[in-house]
């Protein structure tokens, strides 16, 4: 689920910048985890692919947790324009929005709530995406 949300986020960013393909753009993206984490390695692989597919017109500078702001300030830093994007999970924003925990992990936690497949089904087909969009 985390991979899917991350990919959707990244693709949305890419599509937003492809319209101006002639001007090279480097997006600064801060993660909330260390640069050696598997998720960051996968993010770098993905962004390298995007850079290749855009002929180098869109590049990414992937920064580890805490490079610009603390991990809990990532969302606000994007909003203020301090960084172009953040790589995180919605539970980091639970202090900003009470519904954030609905989308950060399976409801009630692994093993006691719905599993990832049921969560994805709810998100795609049971009204979860509509709640997320609000």
C-alpha positions in Angstrom: 0.0 0.0 0.0 2.8 2.4 0.9 4.5 1.7 -2.5 1.2 2.4 -4.3 0.6 5.7 -2.5 4.2 6.7 -3.1 4.0 5.9 -6.8 0.7 7.7 -7.2 2.3 10.8 -5.5 5.4 10.6 -7.7 3.5 10.1 -11.0 1.2 13.1 -10.1 4.3 15.2 -9.6 5.8 14.1 -12.8 2.7 14.7 -14.9 2.5 18.2 -13.5 6.0 19.1 -14.7 6.1 17.3 -18.0 4.0 20.1 -19.6 7.1 22.3 -19.6 9.6 19.7 -20.9 12.0 22.1 -22.5 13.1 23.7 -19.3 15.2 21.5 -17.0 13.8 21.3 -13.5 15.2 19.7 -10.4 12.8 18.8 -7.6 14.1 18.8 -4.1 12.4 15.9 -2.2 13.0 15.2 1.4 12.3 11.8 2.9 11.3 11.0 6.4 13.7 8.0 6.6 17.4 7.4 6.2 19.0 7.4 2.7 19.9 3.7 3.1 16.3 2.6 3.7 14.9 0.2 1.0 12.1 2.6 0.3 14.5 5.4 -0.5 16.6 3.1 -2.7 13.3 2.3 -4.6 12.4 6.0 -4.8 15.8 6.8 -6.3 15.4 4.0 -8.9 12.0 5.4 -9.8 13.2 9.0 -10.1 16.2 7.9 -12.2 13.7 6.3 -14.5 11.6 9.4 -14.7 14.7 11.5 -15.4 15.6 9.1 -18.3 12.1 9.1 -19.6 12.0 12.9 -19.6 15.3 13.2 -21.4 16.9 14.8 -18.4 14.4 17.7 -18.3 13.1 16.6 -14.9 15.6 15.6 -12.2 15.2 14.9 -8.5 17.4 15.6 -5.5 16.5 13.1 -2.9 17.4 14.2 0.6 17.3 12.0 3.8 15.3 12.8 6.9 16.1 16.1 8.6 18.1 17.7 5.7 15.9 20.7 5.5 13.3 20.3 8.2 12.4 17.7 10.8 10.3 14.7 9.6 7.1 16.0 11.2 7.5 19.3 9.4 7.8 17.7 5.9 4.2 18.4 4.9 4.4 22.1 6.0 7.7 22.5 4.3 6.2 21.4 1.0 3.3 23.8 1.6 5.6 26.7 2.3 7.8 25.9 -0.8 10.9 25.1 1.2 11.0 21.7 -0.6 9.2 20.6 -3.8 8.1 17.3 -2.5 8.2 15.0 0.5 8.4 11.2 0.7 6.4 10.1 3.8 3.3 8.3 5.0 0.1 9.9 6.1 0.5 9.0 9.7 3.2 11.7 10.0 0.4 14.2 9.5 -2.0 12.9 12.1 -1.4 16.1 14.1 -2.5 18.2 11.1 -5.6 16.1 10.1 -7.5 13.7 12.3 -8.2 11.3 9.4 -4.6 10.9 8.5 -4.2 7.6 10.4 -6.9 6.0 8.2 -4.6 6.2 5.3 -1.2 5.5 6.9 -1.6 1.9 7.9 -4.2 -0.8 8.0 -7.1 0.3 10.3 -6.4 -0.8 13.9 -2.9 -2.0 13.0 -1.5 -5.1 11.5 -2.9 -8.3 12.7 -5.9 -6.8 14.5 -7.6 -4.7 11.8 -8.1 -5.1 8.2 -5.1 -6.4 6.2 -3.4 -4.6 3.3 -5.5 -6.2 0.6 -8.8 -5.3 2.4 -7.5 -1.8 3.0 -6.7 -1.4 -0.7 -10.1 -2.7 -1.6 -11.7 -0.2 0.7 -9.6 2.6 -0.6 -10.3 1.8 -4.3 -13.8 0.6 -4.2 -15.3 1.3 -0.8 -15.2 5.1 -0.6 -11.7 5.4 0.9 -10.3 7.4 -2.0 -13.2 9.9 -1.8 -12.5 10.4 1.9 -8.8 10.9 1.1 -9.5 13.5 -1.5 -11.5 15.5 1.0 
